[in-house]
Amino acid sequence: MLDKLKAIEEKYNELNKQVIDPEVINDRENWQKLMKEHADLEPIVLKYREYIKILDSLEEAKEMLRDKLDDEMKELVKEEIKDLEEKEETTREELKVLLIPKDPNDHKNVIVEIRAGTGGDEAALFAGDLYRMYTRYAERNRWKTEVMSTNEIGIGGFKEVIFMIKGKGAYSRLKYESGVHRVQRVPETEASGRIHTSAATVAVLPEAEDVDIEIHEKDLKIDIYRSSGAGGQHVNTTDSAVRITHLPTGIVVACQDERSQIKNREKAMKILKTRLYDKMLMDQAAERAEERKGQVGSGDRSERIRTYNFPQGRVTDHRINLTLYKLNAFLDGDLDEMIDALVTSDQASKLSE
């Protein structure tokens, strides 16, 4: 591990020189790429230097113990050695985590797709609750949200809602949310007060950049049609809704939320690119499925990952067996405790590999 860290420090020192070289600075694209690499390596190098200082201090303290010291001084040195050994162990573990290969999508914006599952209107209302939960979480992180496409049921719920969250590290935090979310509660429409169980599926996709995916015009079938459903006076007056079918994969995306056909087409293309990029990632993941078995972030969207139990005021994540008794705060976007636990579990799984 120390050899690898030494090589990383040498690379970091080399980058330090390159990013202040006037010739490199003039090549904007290359300079930005080097700055990103420099920023990625910096936390590892700083932690490595801290680790080396601890090892040097430990060696010095052990050397002192070999000298002739009075009993009181000897006890002080022994105490210092004990503290340094604990620090050395903690810092070594932190370095191991920093050396885990980074997910190349962690820095990206995300497109979140929420769909009502079993449970009729109650499932659609729950999909609405999840949408509000994620938008509030985005607000807490000062991330921006943009609705891409909706299919509302008119009483505050959604059969489907697709939206983008833009912000640094959005994917790194939200990627563990993909899967089936289950709710247990008494619906407002239920006269007898019986608890119903319904579900919604969530898919969190890293936004595809132009360099990630290429789409050929010949592979697309584009239909223009008249908008329908809730949406104000402009609905049903112009052919502004857009449906794009990607012929090689059969993926279909439709957008009708905007008045403008051009804006609907732009949003539909953004969703299509992201779904195609996600399909490519999922295909790659399937190739190494055995390696990833049991990993928290495996992205299996048919897996039931979480239960929201209203009568008991609890939310349980089944992948890590964590239950939090703060359902209202959780639905108000207070997700960090759960997400931190999922990140820690995922890191532990990767370390054991």
Sequence and secondary structure as in RCSB ss.txt:
>XXXX:A:sequence
MLDKLKAIEEKYNELNKQVIDPEVINDRENWQKLMKEHADLEPIVLKYREYIKILDSLEEAKEMLRDKLDDEMKE
LVKEEIKDLEEKEETTREELKVLLIPKDPNDHKNVIVEIRAGTGGDEAALFAGDLYRMYTRYAERNRWKTEVMST
NEIGIGGFKEVIFMIKGKGAYSRLKYESGVHRVQRVPETEASGRIHTSAATVAVLPEAEDVDIEIHEKDLKIDIY
RSSGAGGQHVNTTDSAVRITHLPTGIVVACQDERSQIKNREKAMKILKTRLYDKMLMDQAAERAEERKGQVGSGD
RSERIRTYNFPQGRVTDHRINLTLYKLNAFLDGDLDEMIDALVTSDQASKLSE
>XXXX:A:secstr
 HHHHHHHHHHHHHHHHHTT HHHHHSHHHHHHHHHHHHHHHHHHHHHHHHHHHHHHHHHHHHHHHS   HHHHH
HHHHHHHHHHHHHHHHHHHHHHHHS   TTTTS EEEEEEE SSHHHHHHHHHHHHHHHHHHHHHTT EEEEEEE
EE SSS EEEEEEEEESTTHHHHHGGG EEEEEEE  TT TT   EEEEEEEEEEE   TTT    GGGEEEEEE
   SSS TTTTTS  EEEEEETTTTEEEEE SSS HHHHHHHHHHHHHHHHHHHHHHHHHHHTHHHHTT TT   
TTSEEEEEETTTTEEEETTTTEEES HHHHHTT  HHHHHHHHHHHHHHHHH 
